[in-house]
Amino acid sequence: MPSPTHPPQNLAAALPFEVLEMIINDHLCENEYTVIRVPRRKALMNTALVNKNWFNLSMRILWSTIFENGFTLSTLEILLRCLPAETRRDLGIYELLPTGPLLTSYGIYVKSILLEMLFCFVDRWLGENLPDSNTPKKKRAIVRALLEFFNTHNNSGLNKLEIAGLHINRLWARNYEVIFDSSNWIENLQVFVIRAAFDSTSFINRLADVCTKITTLEIDYFNFDGAPETDEIKAALRLITAQKKLRSLTWSSVVSVDPTKLLNALSSISRTLEHIEIEHTDFSNVLSLCPLAQCSNLETMVFKECKNISEQAVQTLEAQQKLTKLKEVKLIRCSHFEALQSFASRRNVLQQGMTFDLPLY
């Protein structure tokens, strides 16, 4: 029964902020397996109507991952309105935006950026509103202003960056280098995802020079030309070895890329790595999995659509007897992995027959 001091209509307002945050994060966010859980937009819009405290918390959760949660041209326009008036005038967009105050400065909550989406929507918005000035220079200036605003006005700063599509043309690689104009937030980047990125060697090498605090790294390259090791792959390996706090690594490539180079790179992150996922990789030339055994905090190994791990490679892994924290070995659509399967069964950590359409982490 509600106490007389807290009648039912005031219960929501009486909840401590920390409890409120736990409730919304646990019950209004999708997919517990993801690194950054994406909030359900409609549910958060409803909770925002309860009172001022619920509004502020709901908007902070929703807009922290707005790029992953139904981003539209109207969303971009709201973010542009969050920019200082002087900045909007300098960009030449002040007269194009609605006047009047916003309910809150939504841009201060943004923590996760899908950079190719940001560029594409800026391009569409300029194309509709300032077609004559829709140039690469103009787009970069607007994106740079937004990134600087997100970082400087958010107390905890931006923490996730995802890029894709650098293979479309070399202009994208030059576009994406605008992030280095705000290197202070790049230095503190925690989650980085790169997909289908050709012509990105310079970009990734510069990232490796600046970023050493990434905790979650996902590298998803599609090596269409079949070359065993491209400059992009070398840069990606260098990015891995530069990390000091990496806990989760996903490596998705094609069968032609030598996984020995990846395994060797693990030596630099052996003390911190807890989760590794390797996809679309042929282990035919791998004679030892000892580098994995050196990862003393490793809890989960995932192999997806891989093939050909030999008995010899697994024997050297088992002989180390160092994976004391290993809890799960997940094999998903793998072939000729019987040796690793037997090893995981003996350790009682094997997971198979999983639902394939759910993200693994």
C-alpha positions as CSV (number, residue, x, y, z in Angstrom):
1,M,0.0,0.0,0.0
2,P,1.3,3.5,-0.8
3,S,2.2,5.5,2.3
4,P,0.2,8.7,3.1
5,T,3.2,10.8,2.5
6,H,3.6,9.5,-1.0
7,P,0.1,9.1,-2.6
8,P,0.0,7.1,-5.9
9,Q,0.2,10.2,-8.1
10,N,3.5,11.3,-6.6
11,L,5.3,7.9,-6.6
12,A,6.9,8.6,-9.9
13,A,8.3,11.9,-8.7
14,A,9.5,10.4,-5.5
15,L,11.8,7.8,-7.1
16,P,15.5,8.5,-6.7
17,F,17.3,9.4,-10.0
18,E,19.5,6.3,-9.8
19,V,16.5,4.0,-9.4
20,L,14.7,5.7,-12.2
21,E,17.7,5.3,-14.5
22,M,17.9,1.6,-13.8
23,I,14.2,1.1,-14.5
24,I,14.3,2.9,-17.8
25,N,17.6,1.3,-18.9
26,D,16.4,-2.2,-17.9
27,H,12.9,-2.1,-19.2
28,L,12.8,0.3,-22.1
29,C,15.9,-0.6,-24.0
30,E,16.1,-3.2,-26.7
31,N,18.4,-6.2,-26.9
32,E,20.4,-6.9,-23.7
33,Y,23.2,-8.5,-25.9
34,T,24.4,-5.3,-27.5
35,V,27.3,-3.2,-26.4
36,I,25.2,0.0,-26.3
37,R,21.5,-0.9,-25.9
38,V,19.2,1.0,-28.2
39,P,16.2,2.5,-26.4
40,R,12.7,2.1,-27.8
41,R,11.7,5.5,-29.1
42,K,7.9,5.3,-28.5
43,A,8.3,4.0,-24.9
44,L,10.7,6.7,-24.0
45,M,8.5,9.4,-25.5
46,N,5.7,8.1,-23.3
47,T,7.9,8.1,-20.1
48,A,9.0,11.7,-21.0
49,L,5.4,12.9,-20.4
50,V,5.3,11.8,-16.7
51,N,7.2,14.8,-15.2
52,K,10.2,17.0,-15.6
53,N,12.7,14.4,-14.1
54,W,11.4,11.6,-16.3
55,F,11.5,13.9,-19.3
56,N,15.2,14.8,-18.8
57,L,16.2,11.2,-18.2
58,S,14.2,9.8,-21.1
59,M,15.6,12.4,-23.5
60,R,19.2,11.7,-22.3
61,I,18.8,7.9,-22.9
62,L,17.0,8.4,-26.3
63,W,19.3,11.0,-27.8
64,S,22.5,9.3,-26.6
65,T,22.0,6.7,-29.3
66,I,19.8,8.8,-31.7
67,F,21.8,7.8,-34.7
68,E,20.8,4.1,-34.1
69,N,17.2,4.9,-33.3
70,G,15.2,6.3,-36.3
71,F,17.3,9.2,-37.4
72,T,15.5,11.5,-39.8
73,L,16.0,14.9,-41.5
74,S,13.8,16.4,-38.7
75,T,16.2,14.9,-36.2
76,L,19.2,16.6,-38.0
77,E,17.3,19.9,-38.0
78,I,16.8,19.7,-34.3
79,L,20.5,19.0,-33.7
80,L,21.4,22.0,-36.0
81,R,19.1,24.2,-33.9
82,C,21.1,23.2,-30.8
83,L,24.2,24.8,-32.2
84,P,25.0,28.3,-30.9
85,A,23.4,31.1,-32.9
86,E,26.8,32.5,-33.8
87,T,27.9,29.1,-35.2
88,R,24.7,28.8,-37.2
89,R,25.3,32.2,-38.7
90,D,29.0,31.4,-39.5
91,L,27.7,28.2,-41.3
92,G,25.2,30.3,-43.3
93,I,22.2,28.2,-42.1
94,Y,20.7,30.4,-39.4
95,E,17.8,31.7,-41.6
96,L,17.0,28.2,-42.7
97,L,16.1,26.9,-39.2
98,P,12.9,27.4,-37.2
99,T,13.1,30.0,-34.5
100,G,11.9,29.6,-31.0
101,P,13.4,27.7,-28.0
102,L,13.7,23.9,-27.8
103,L,12.3,22.0,-24.8
104,T,15.9,20.9,-24.1
105,S,19.3,21.0,-25.9
106,Y,19.0,17.6,-27.3
107,G,22.4,17.6,-28.8
108,I,24.1,17.6,-25.4
109,Y,23.0,14.0,-24.9
110,V,24.5,12.5,-28.1
111,K,27.2,10.0,-27.2
112,S,27.2,7.6,-30.2
113,I,27.9,8.7,-33.8
114,L,27.3,6.9,-37.1
115,L,29.5,9.1,-39.2
116,E,28.4,8.1,-42.7
117,M,24.7,8.6,-41.6
118,L,25.6,12.1,-40.4
119,F,27.3,13.0,-43.7
120,C,24.4,11.6,-45.7
121,F,21.7,13.5,-43.9
122,V,23.7,16.7,-44.0
123,D,24.1,16.2,-47.7
124,R,20.3,15.6,-48.1
125,W,19.5,18.6,-45.9
126,L,21.8,20.9,-47.8
127,G,20.4,19.6,-51.1
128,E,16.9,20.6,-50.1
129,N,17.8,23.9,-48.5
130,L,21.0,25.2,-50.0
131,P,21.6,23.2,-53.2
132,D,24.1,25.8,-54.6
133,S,26.4,25.5,-51.6
134,N,26.1,21.8,-51.1
135,T,29.8,21.1,-51.5
136,P,32.2,18.7,-49.7
137,K,33.7,21.7,-47.8
138,K,30.3,22.9,-46.6
139,K,29.3,19.4,-45.5
140,R,32.6,19.0,-43.6
141,A,32.1,22.3,-41.9
142,I,28.6,21.4,-40.6
143,V,29.7,17.9,-39.5
144,R,32.7,19.4,-37.7
145,A,30.5,22.0,-35.9
146,L,28.1,19.2,-34.7
147,L,30.9,16.9,-33.5
148,E,32.5,19.8,-31.6
149,F,29.2,20.6,-30.0
150,F,28.4,17.0,-29.1
151,N,31.8,16.7,-27.4
152,T,32.1,20.0,-25.6
153,H,28.6,20.2,-24.2
154,N,28.3,16.6,-23.1
155,N,29.8,16.0,-19.7
156,S,30.9,12.5,-20.4
157,G,31.7,13.2,-24.1
158,L,31.3,11.1,-27.2
159,N,32.2,7.5,-26.7
160,K,31.2,5.6,-29.8
161,L,32.1,6.1,-33.4
162,E,30.9,3.9,-36.3
163,I,32.0,4.4,-39.9
164,A,31.3,2.5,-43.1
165,G,31.4,3.0,-46.8
166,L,34.8,4.4,-47.3
167,H,35.0,2.1,-50.4
168,I,32.4,4.3,-52.2
169,N,35.0,6.8,-53.3
170,R,38.1,8.5,-51.9
171,L,36.1,11.6,-51.0
172,W,34.5,9.7,-48.1
173,A,37.9,9.0,-46.6
174,R,38.7,12.7,-46.8
175,N,35.3,13.5,-45.3
176,Y,35.8,11.3,-42.3
177,E,39.1,12.9,-41.4
178,V,37.2,15.9,-40.0
179,I,37.0,13.9,-36.8
180,F,40.7,14.7,-36.2
181,D,39.9,18.4,-35.9
182,S,38.3,17.4,-32.6
183,S,41.1,15.1,-31.4
184,N,40.3,15.6,-27.7
185,W,37.2,13.3,-28.0
186,I,38.9,10.9,-30.3
187,E,41.6,10.3,-27.7
188,N,38.8,9.2,-25.3
189,L,36.9,7.0,-27.8
190,Q,35.7,3.8,-26.2
191,V,33.8,2.0,-28.9
192,F,34.9,2.0,-32.6
193,V,33.2,0.1,-35.4
194,I,34.5,0.1,-39.0
195,R,32.8,-1.7,-41.9
196,A,33.5,-2.2,-45.6
197,A,36.3,0.4,-45.6
198,F,38.6,0.6,-48.6
199,D,40.9,3.6,-49.2
200,S,41.1,4.0,-45.4
201,T,44.7,3.2,-44.6
202,S,45.7,6.8,-43.8
203,F,42.5,7.3,-41.7
204,I,43.0,4.1,-39.6
205,N,46.8,4.7,-39.2
206,R,46.0,8.2,-37.8
207,L,43.4,6.7,-35.5
208,A,46.0,4.3,-34.2
209,D,48.3,7.2,-33.5
210,V,45.6,9.0,-31.4
211,C,43.3,6.3,-29.9
212,T,44.7,4.0,-27.2
213,K,41.6,3.8,-24.9
214,I,39.2,1.8,-27.0
215,T,37.4,-1.0,-25.0
216,T,35.2,-2.4,-27.8
217,L,36.6,-2.7,-31.4
218,E,34.8,-4.2,-34.4
219,I,36.6,-4.5,-37.7
220,D,34.4,-5.7,-40.5
221,Y,36.4,-5.6,-43.8
222,F,35.3,-7.3,-47.0
223,N,38.4,-8.1,-49.1
224,F,36.8,-8.5,-52.5
225,D,40.1,-8.7,-54.4
226,G,41.2,-11.8,-52.5
227,A,44.6,-10.4,-51.6
228,P,46.0,-12.1,-48.4
229,E,46.9,-8.8,-46.8
230,T,45.9,-5.3,-47.9
231,D,47.2,-2.0,-46.5
232,E,43.8,-1.6,-44.8
233,I,44.3,-4.9,-43.0
234,K,47.8,-3.9,-41.8
235,A,46.4,-0.6,-40.5
236,A,43.6,-2.5,-38.7
237,L,46.1,-4.8,-37.0
238,R,48.1,-1.7,-36.0
239,L,45.0,-0.2,-34.4
240,I,44.5,-3.4,-32.4
241,T,48.1,-3.4,-31.1
242,A,47.9,0.3,-30.1
243,Q,45.1,-0.3,-27.5
244,K,45.7,-0.4,-23.8
245,K,42.2,-1.3,-22.5
246,L,40.6,-3.4,-25.2
247,R,38.1,-5.8,-23.7
248,S,36.0,-6.9,-26.8
249,L,37.3,-7.5,-30.3
250,T,35.3,-8.6,-33.4
251,W,37.3,-9.5,-36.5
252,S,35.3,-10.2,-39.6
253,S,37.2,-10.8,-42.9
254,V,37.3,-13.3,-45.7
255,V,39.1,-16.7,-46.0
256,S,42.0,-15.3,-47.9
257,V,43.3,-13.2,-44.9
258,D,45.9,-14.9,-42.8
259,P,44.6,-15.2,-39.2
260,T,48.1,-15.7,-37.8
261,K,48.6,-11.9,-38.1
262,L,45.5,-11.3,-36.0
263,L,46.5,-13.9,-33.4
264,N,50.0,-12.3,-33.1
265,A,48.4,-8.9,-32.5
266,L,46.6,-10.3,-29.4
267,S,49.9,-10.3,-27.4
268,S,49.5,-6.5,-26.9
269,I,46.0,-6.9,-25.4
270,S,46.4,-10.2,-23.7
271,R,45.9,-8.7,-20.2
272,T,42.6,-6.9,-21.0
273,L,40.8,-9.0,-23.6
274,E,37.6,-10.6,-22.4
275,H,35.7,-11.3,-25.5
276,I,36.9,-12.2,-29.0
277,E,34.8,-12.9,-32.1
278,I,36.3,-14.1,-35.4
279,E,34.2,-14.4,-38.5
280,H,34.6,-15.7,-42.1
281,T,38.2,-16.9,-41.5
282,D,40.1,-19.9,-42.7
283,F,42.6,-21.3,-40.1
284,S,44.2,-23.8,-42.4
285,N,47.7,-22.3,-41.9
286,V,47.4,-21.8,-38.2
287,L,49.6,-24.3,-36.3
288,S,49.0,-22.9,-32.8
289,L,46.4,-21.1,-30.9
290,C,48.8,-20.2,-28.1
291,P,48.3,-16.4,-28.5
292,L,44.7,-17.0,-27.4
293,A,45.9,-18.8,-24.3
294,Q,47.9,-15.8,-23.3
295,C,44.7,-13.8,-22.8
296,S,44.4,-14.5,-19.1
297,N,41.1,-12.7,-18.7
298,L,39.4,-14.2,-21.8
299,E,35.8,-15.3,-21.0
300,T,34.2,-15.8,-24.4
301,M,35.5,-17.0,-27.8
302,V,33.1,-16.8,-30.8
303,F,33.9,-18.4,-34.1
304,K,31.3,-17.7,-36.8
305,E,31.4,-19.2,-40.3
306,C,35.1,-20.2,-39.9
307,K,36.8,-23.4,-40.9
308,N,39.8,-25.6,-40.5
309,I,41.1,-25.5,-37.0
310,S,43.5,-28.4,-36.7
311,E,44.1,-30.9,-33.8
312,Q,47.7,-29.6,-33.6
313,A,46.5,-26.0,-33.1
314,V,44.2,-27.0,-30.3
315,Q,46.7,-29.2,-28.6
316,T,49.0,-26.3,-28.1
317,L,46.1,-24.2,-26.8
318,E,45.2,-26.9,-24.3
319,A,48.7,-27.5,-23.2
320,Q,49.0,-23.9,-21.9
321,Q,46.2,-24.5,-19.3
322,K,45.9,-20.7,-18.8
323,L,42.4,-20.0,-19.8
324,T,41.1,-20.2,-16.3
325,K,38.3,-17.6,-16.8
326,L,36.9,-19.1,-20.0
327,K,33.2,-19.5,-19.8
328,E,31.9,-19.9,-23.3
329,V,33.2,-21.1,-26.7
330,K,30.5,-20.4,-29.3
331,L,30.7,-22.2,-32.7
332,I,28.3,-20.9,-35.3
333,R,28.2,-22.4,-38.8
334,C,31.8,-23.6,-38.6
335,S,33.3,-26.5,-40.5
336,H,36.2,-28.8,-39.6
337,F,36.2,-27.4,-36.0
338,E,35.9,-30.8,-34.3
339,A,39.2,-30.4,-32.3
340,L,38.1,-27.1,-30.8
341,Q,34.6,-28.5,-30.2
342,S,36.1,-31.4,-28.2
343,F,38.3,-29.0,-26.2
344,A,35.3,-26.8,-25.3
345,S,33.3,-29.9,-24.4
346,R,36.0,-31.1,-22.0
347,R,36.1,-27.7,-20.4
348,N,32.3,-27.7,-20.3
349,V,32.1,-24.3,-22.0
350,L,30.8,-25.2,-25.5
351,Q,27.7,-23.4,-26.9
352,Q,26.2,-24.4,-30.2
353,G,22.8,-24.3,-31.9
354,M,22.3,-20.6,-31.1
355,T,19.7,-18.4,-32.6
356,F,21.6,-16.8,-35.4
357,D,19.6,-13.6,-35.9
358,L,20.5,-12.2,-32.4
359,P,23.6,-10.1,-31.9
360,L,26.2,-12.0,-29.9
361,Y,27.3,-9.1,-27.7
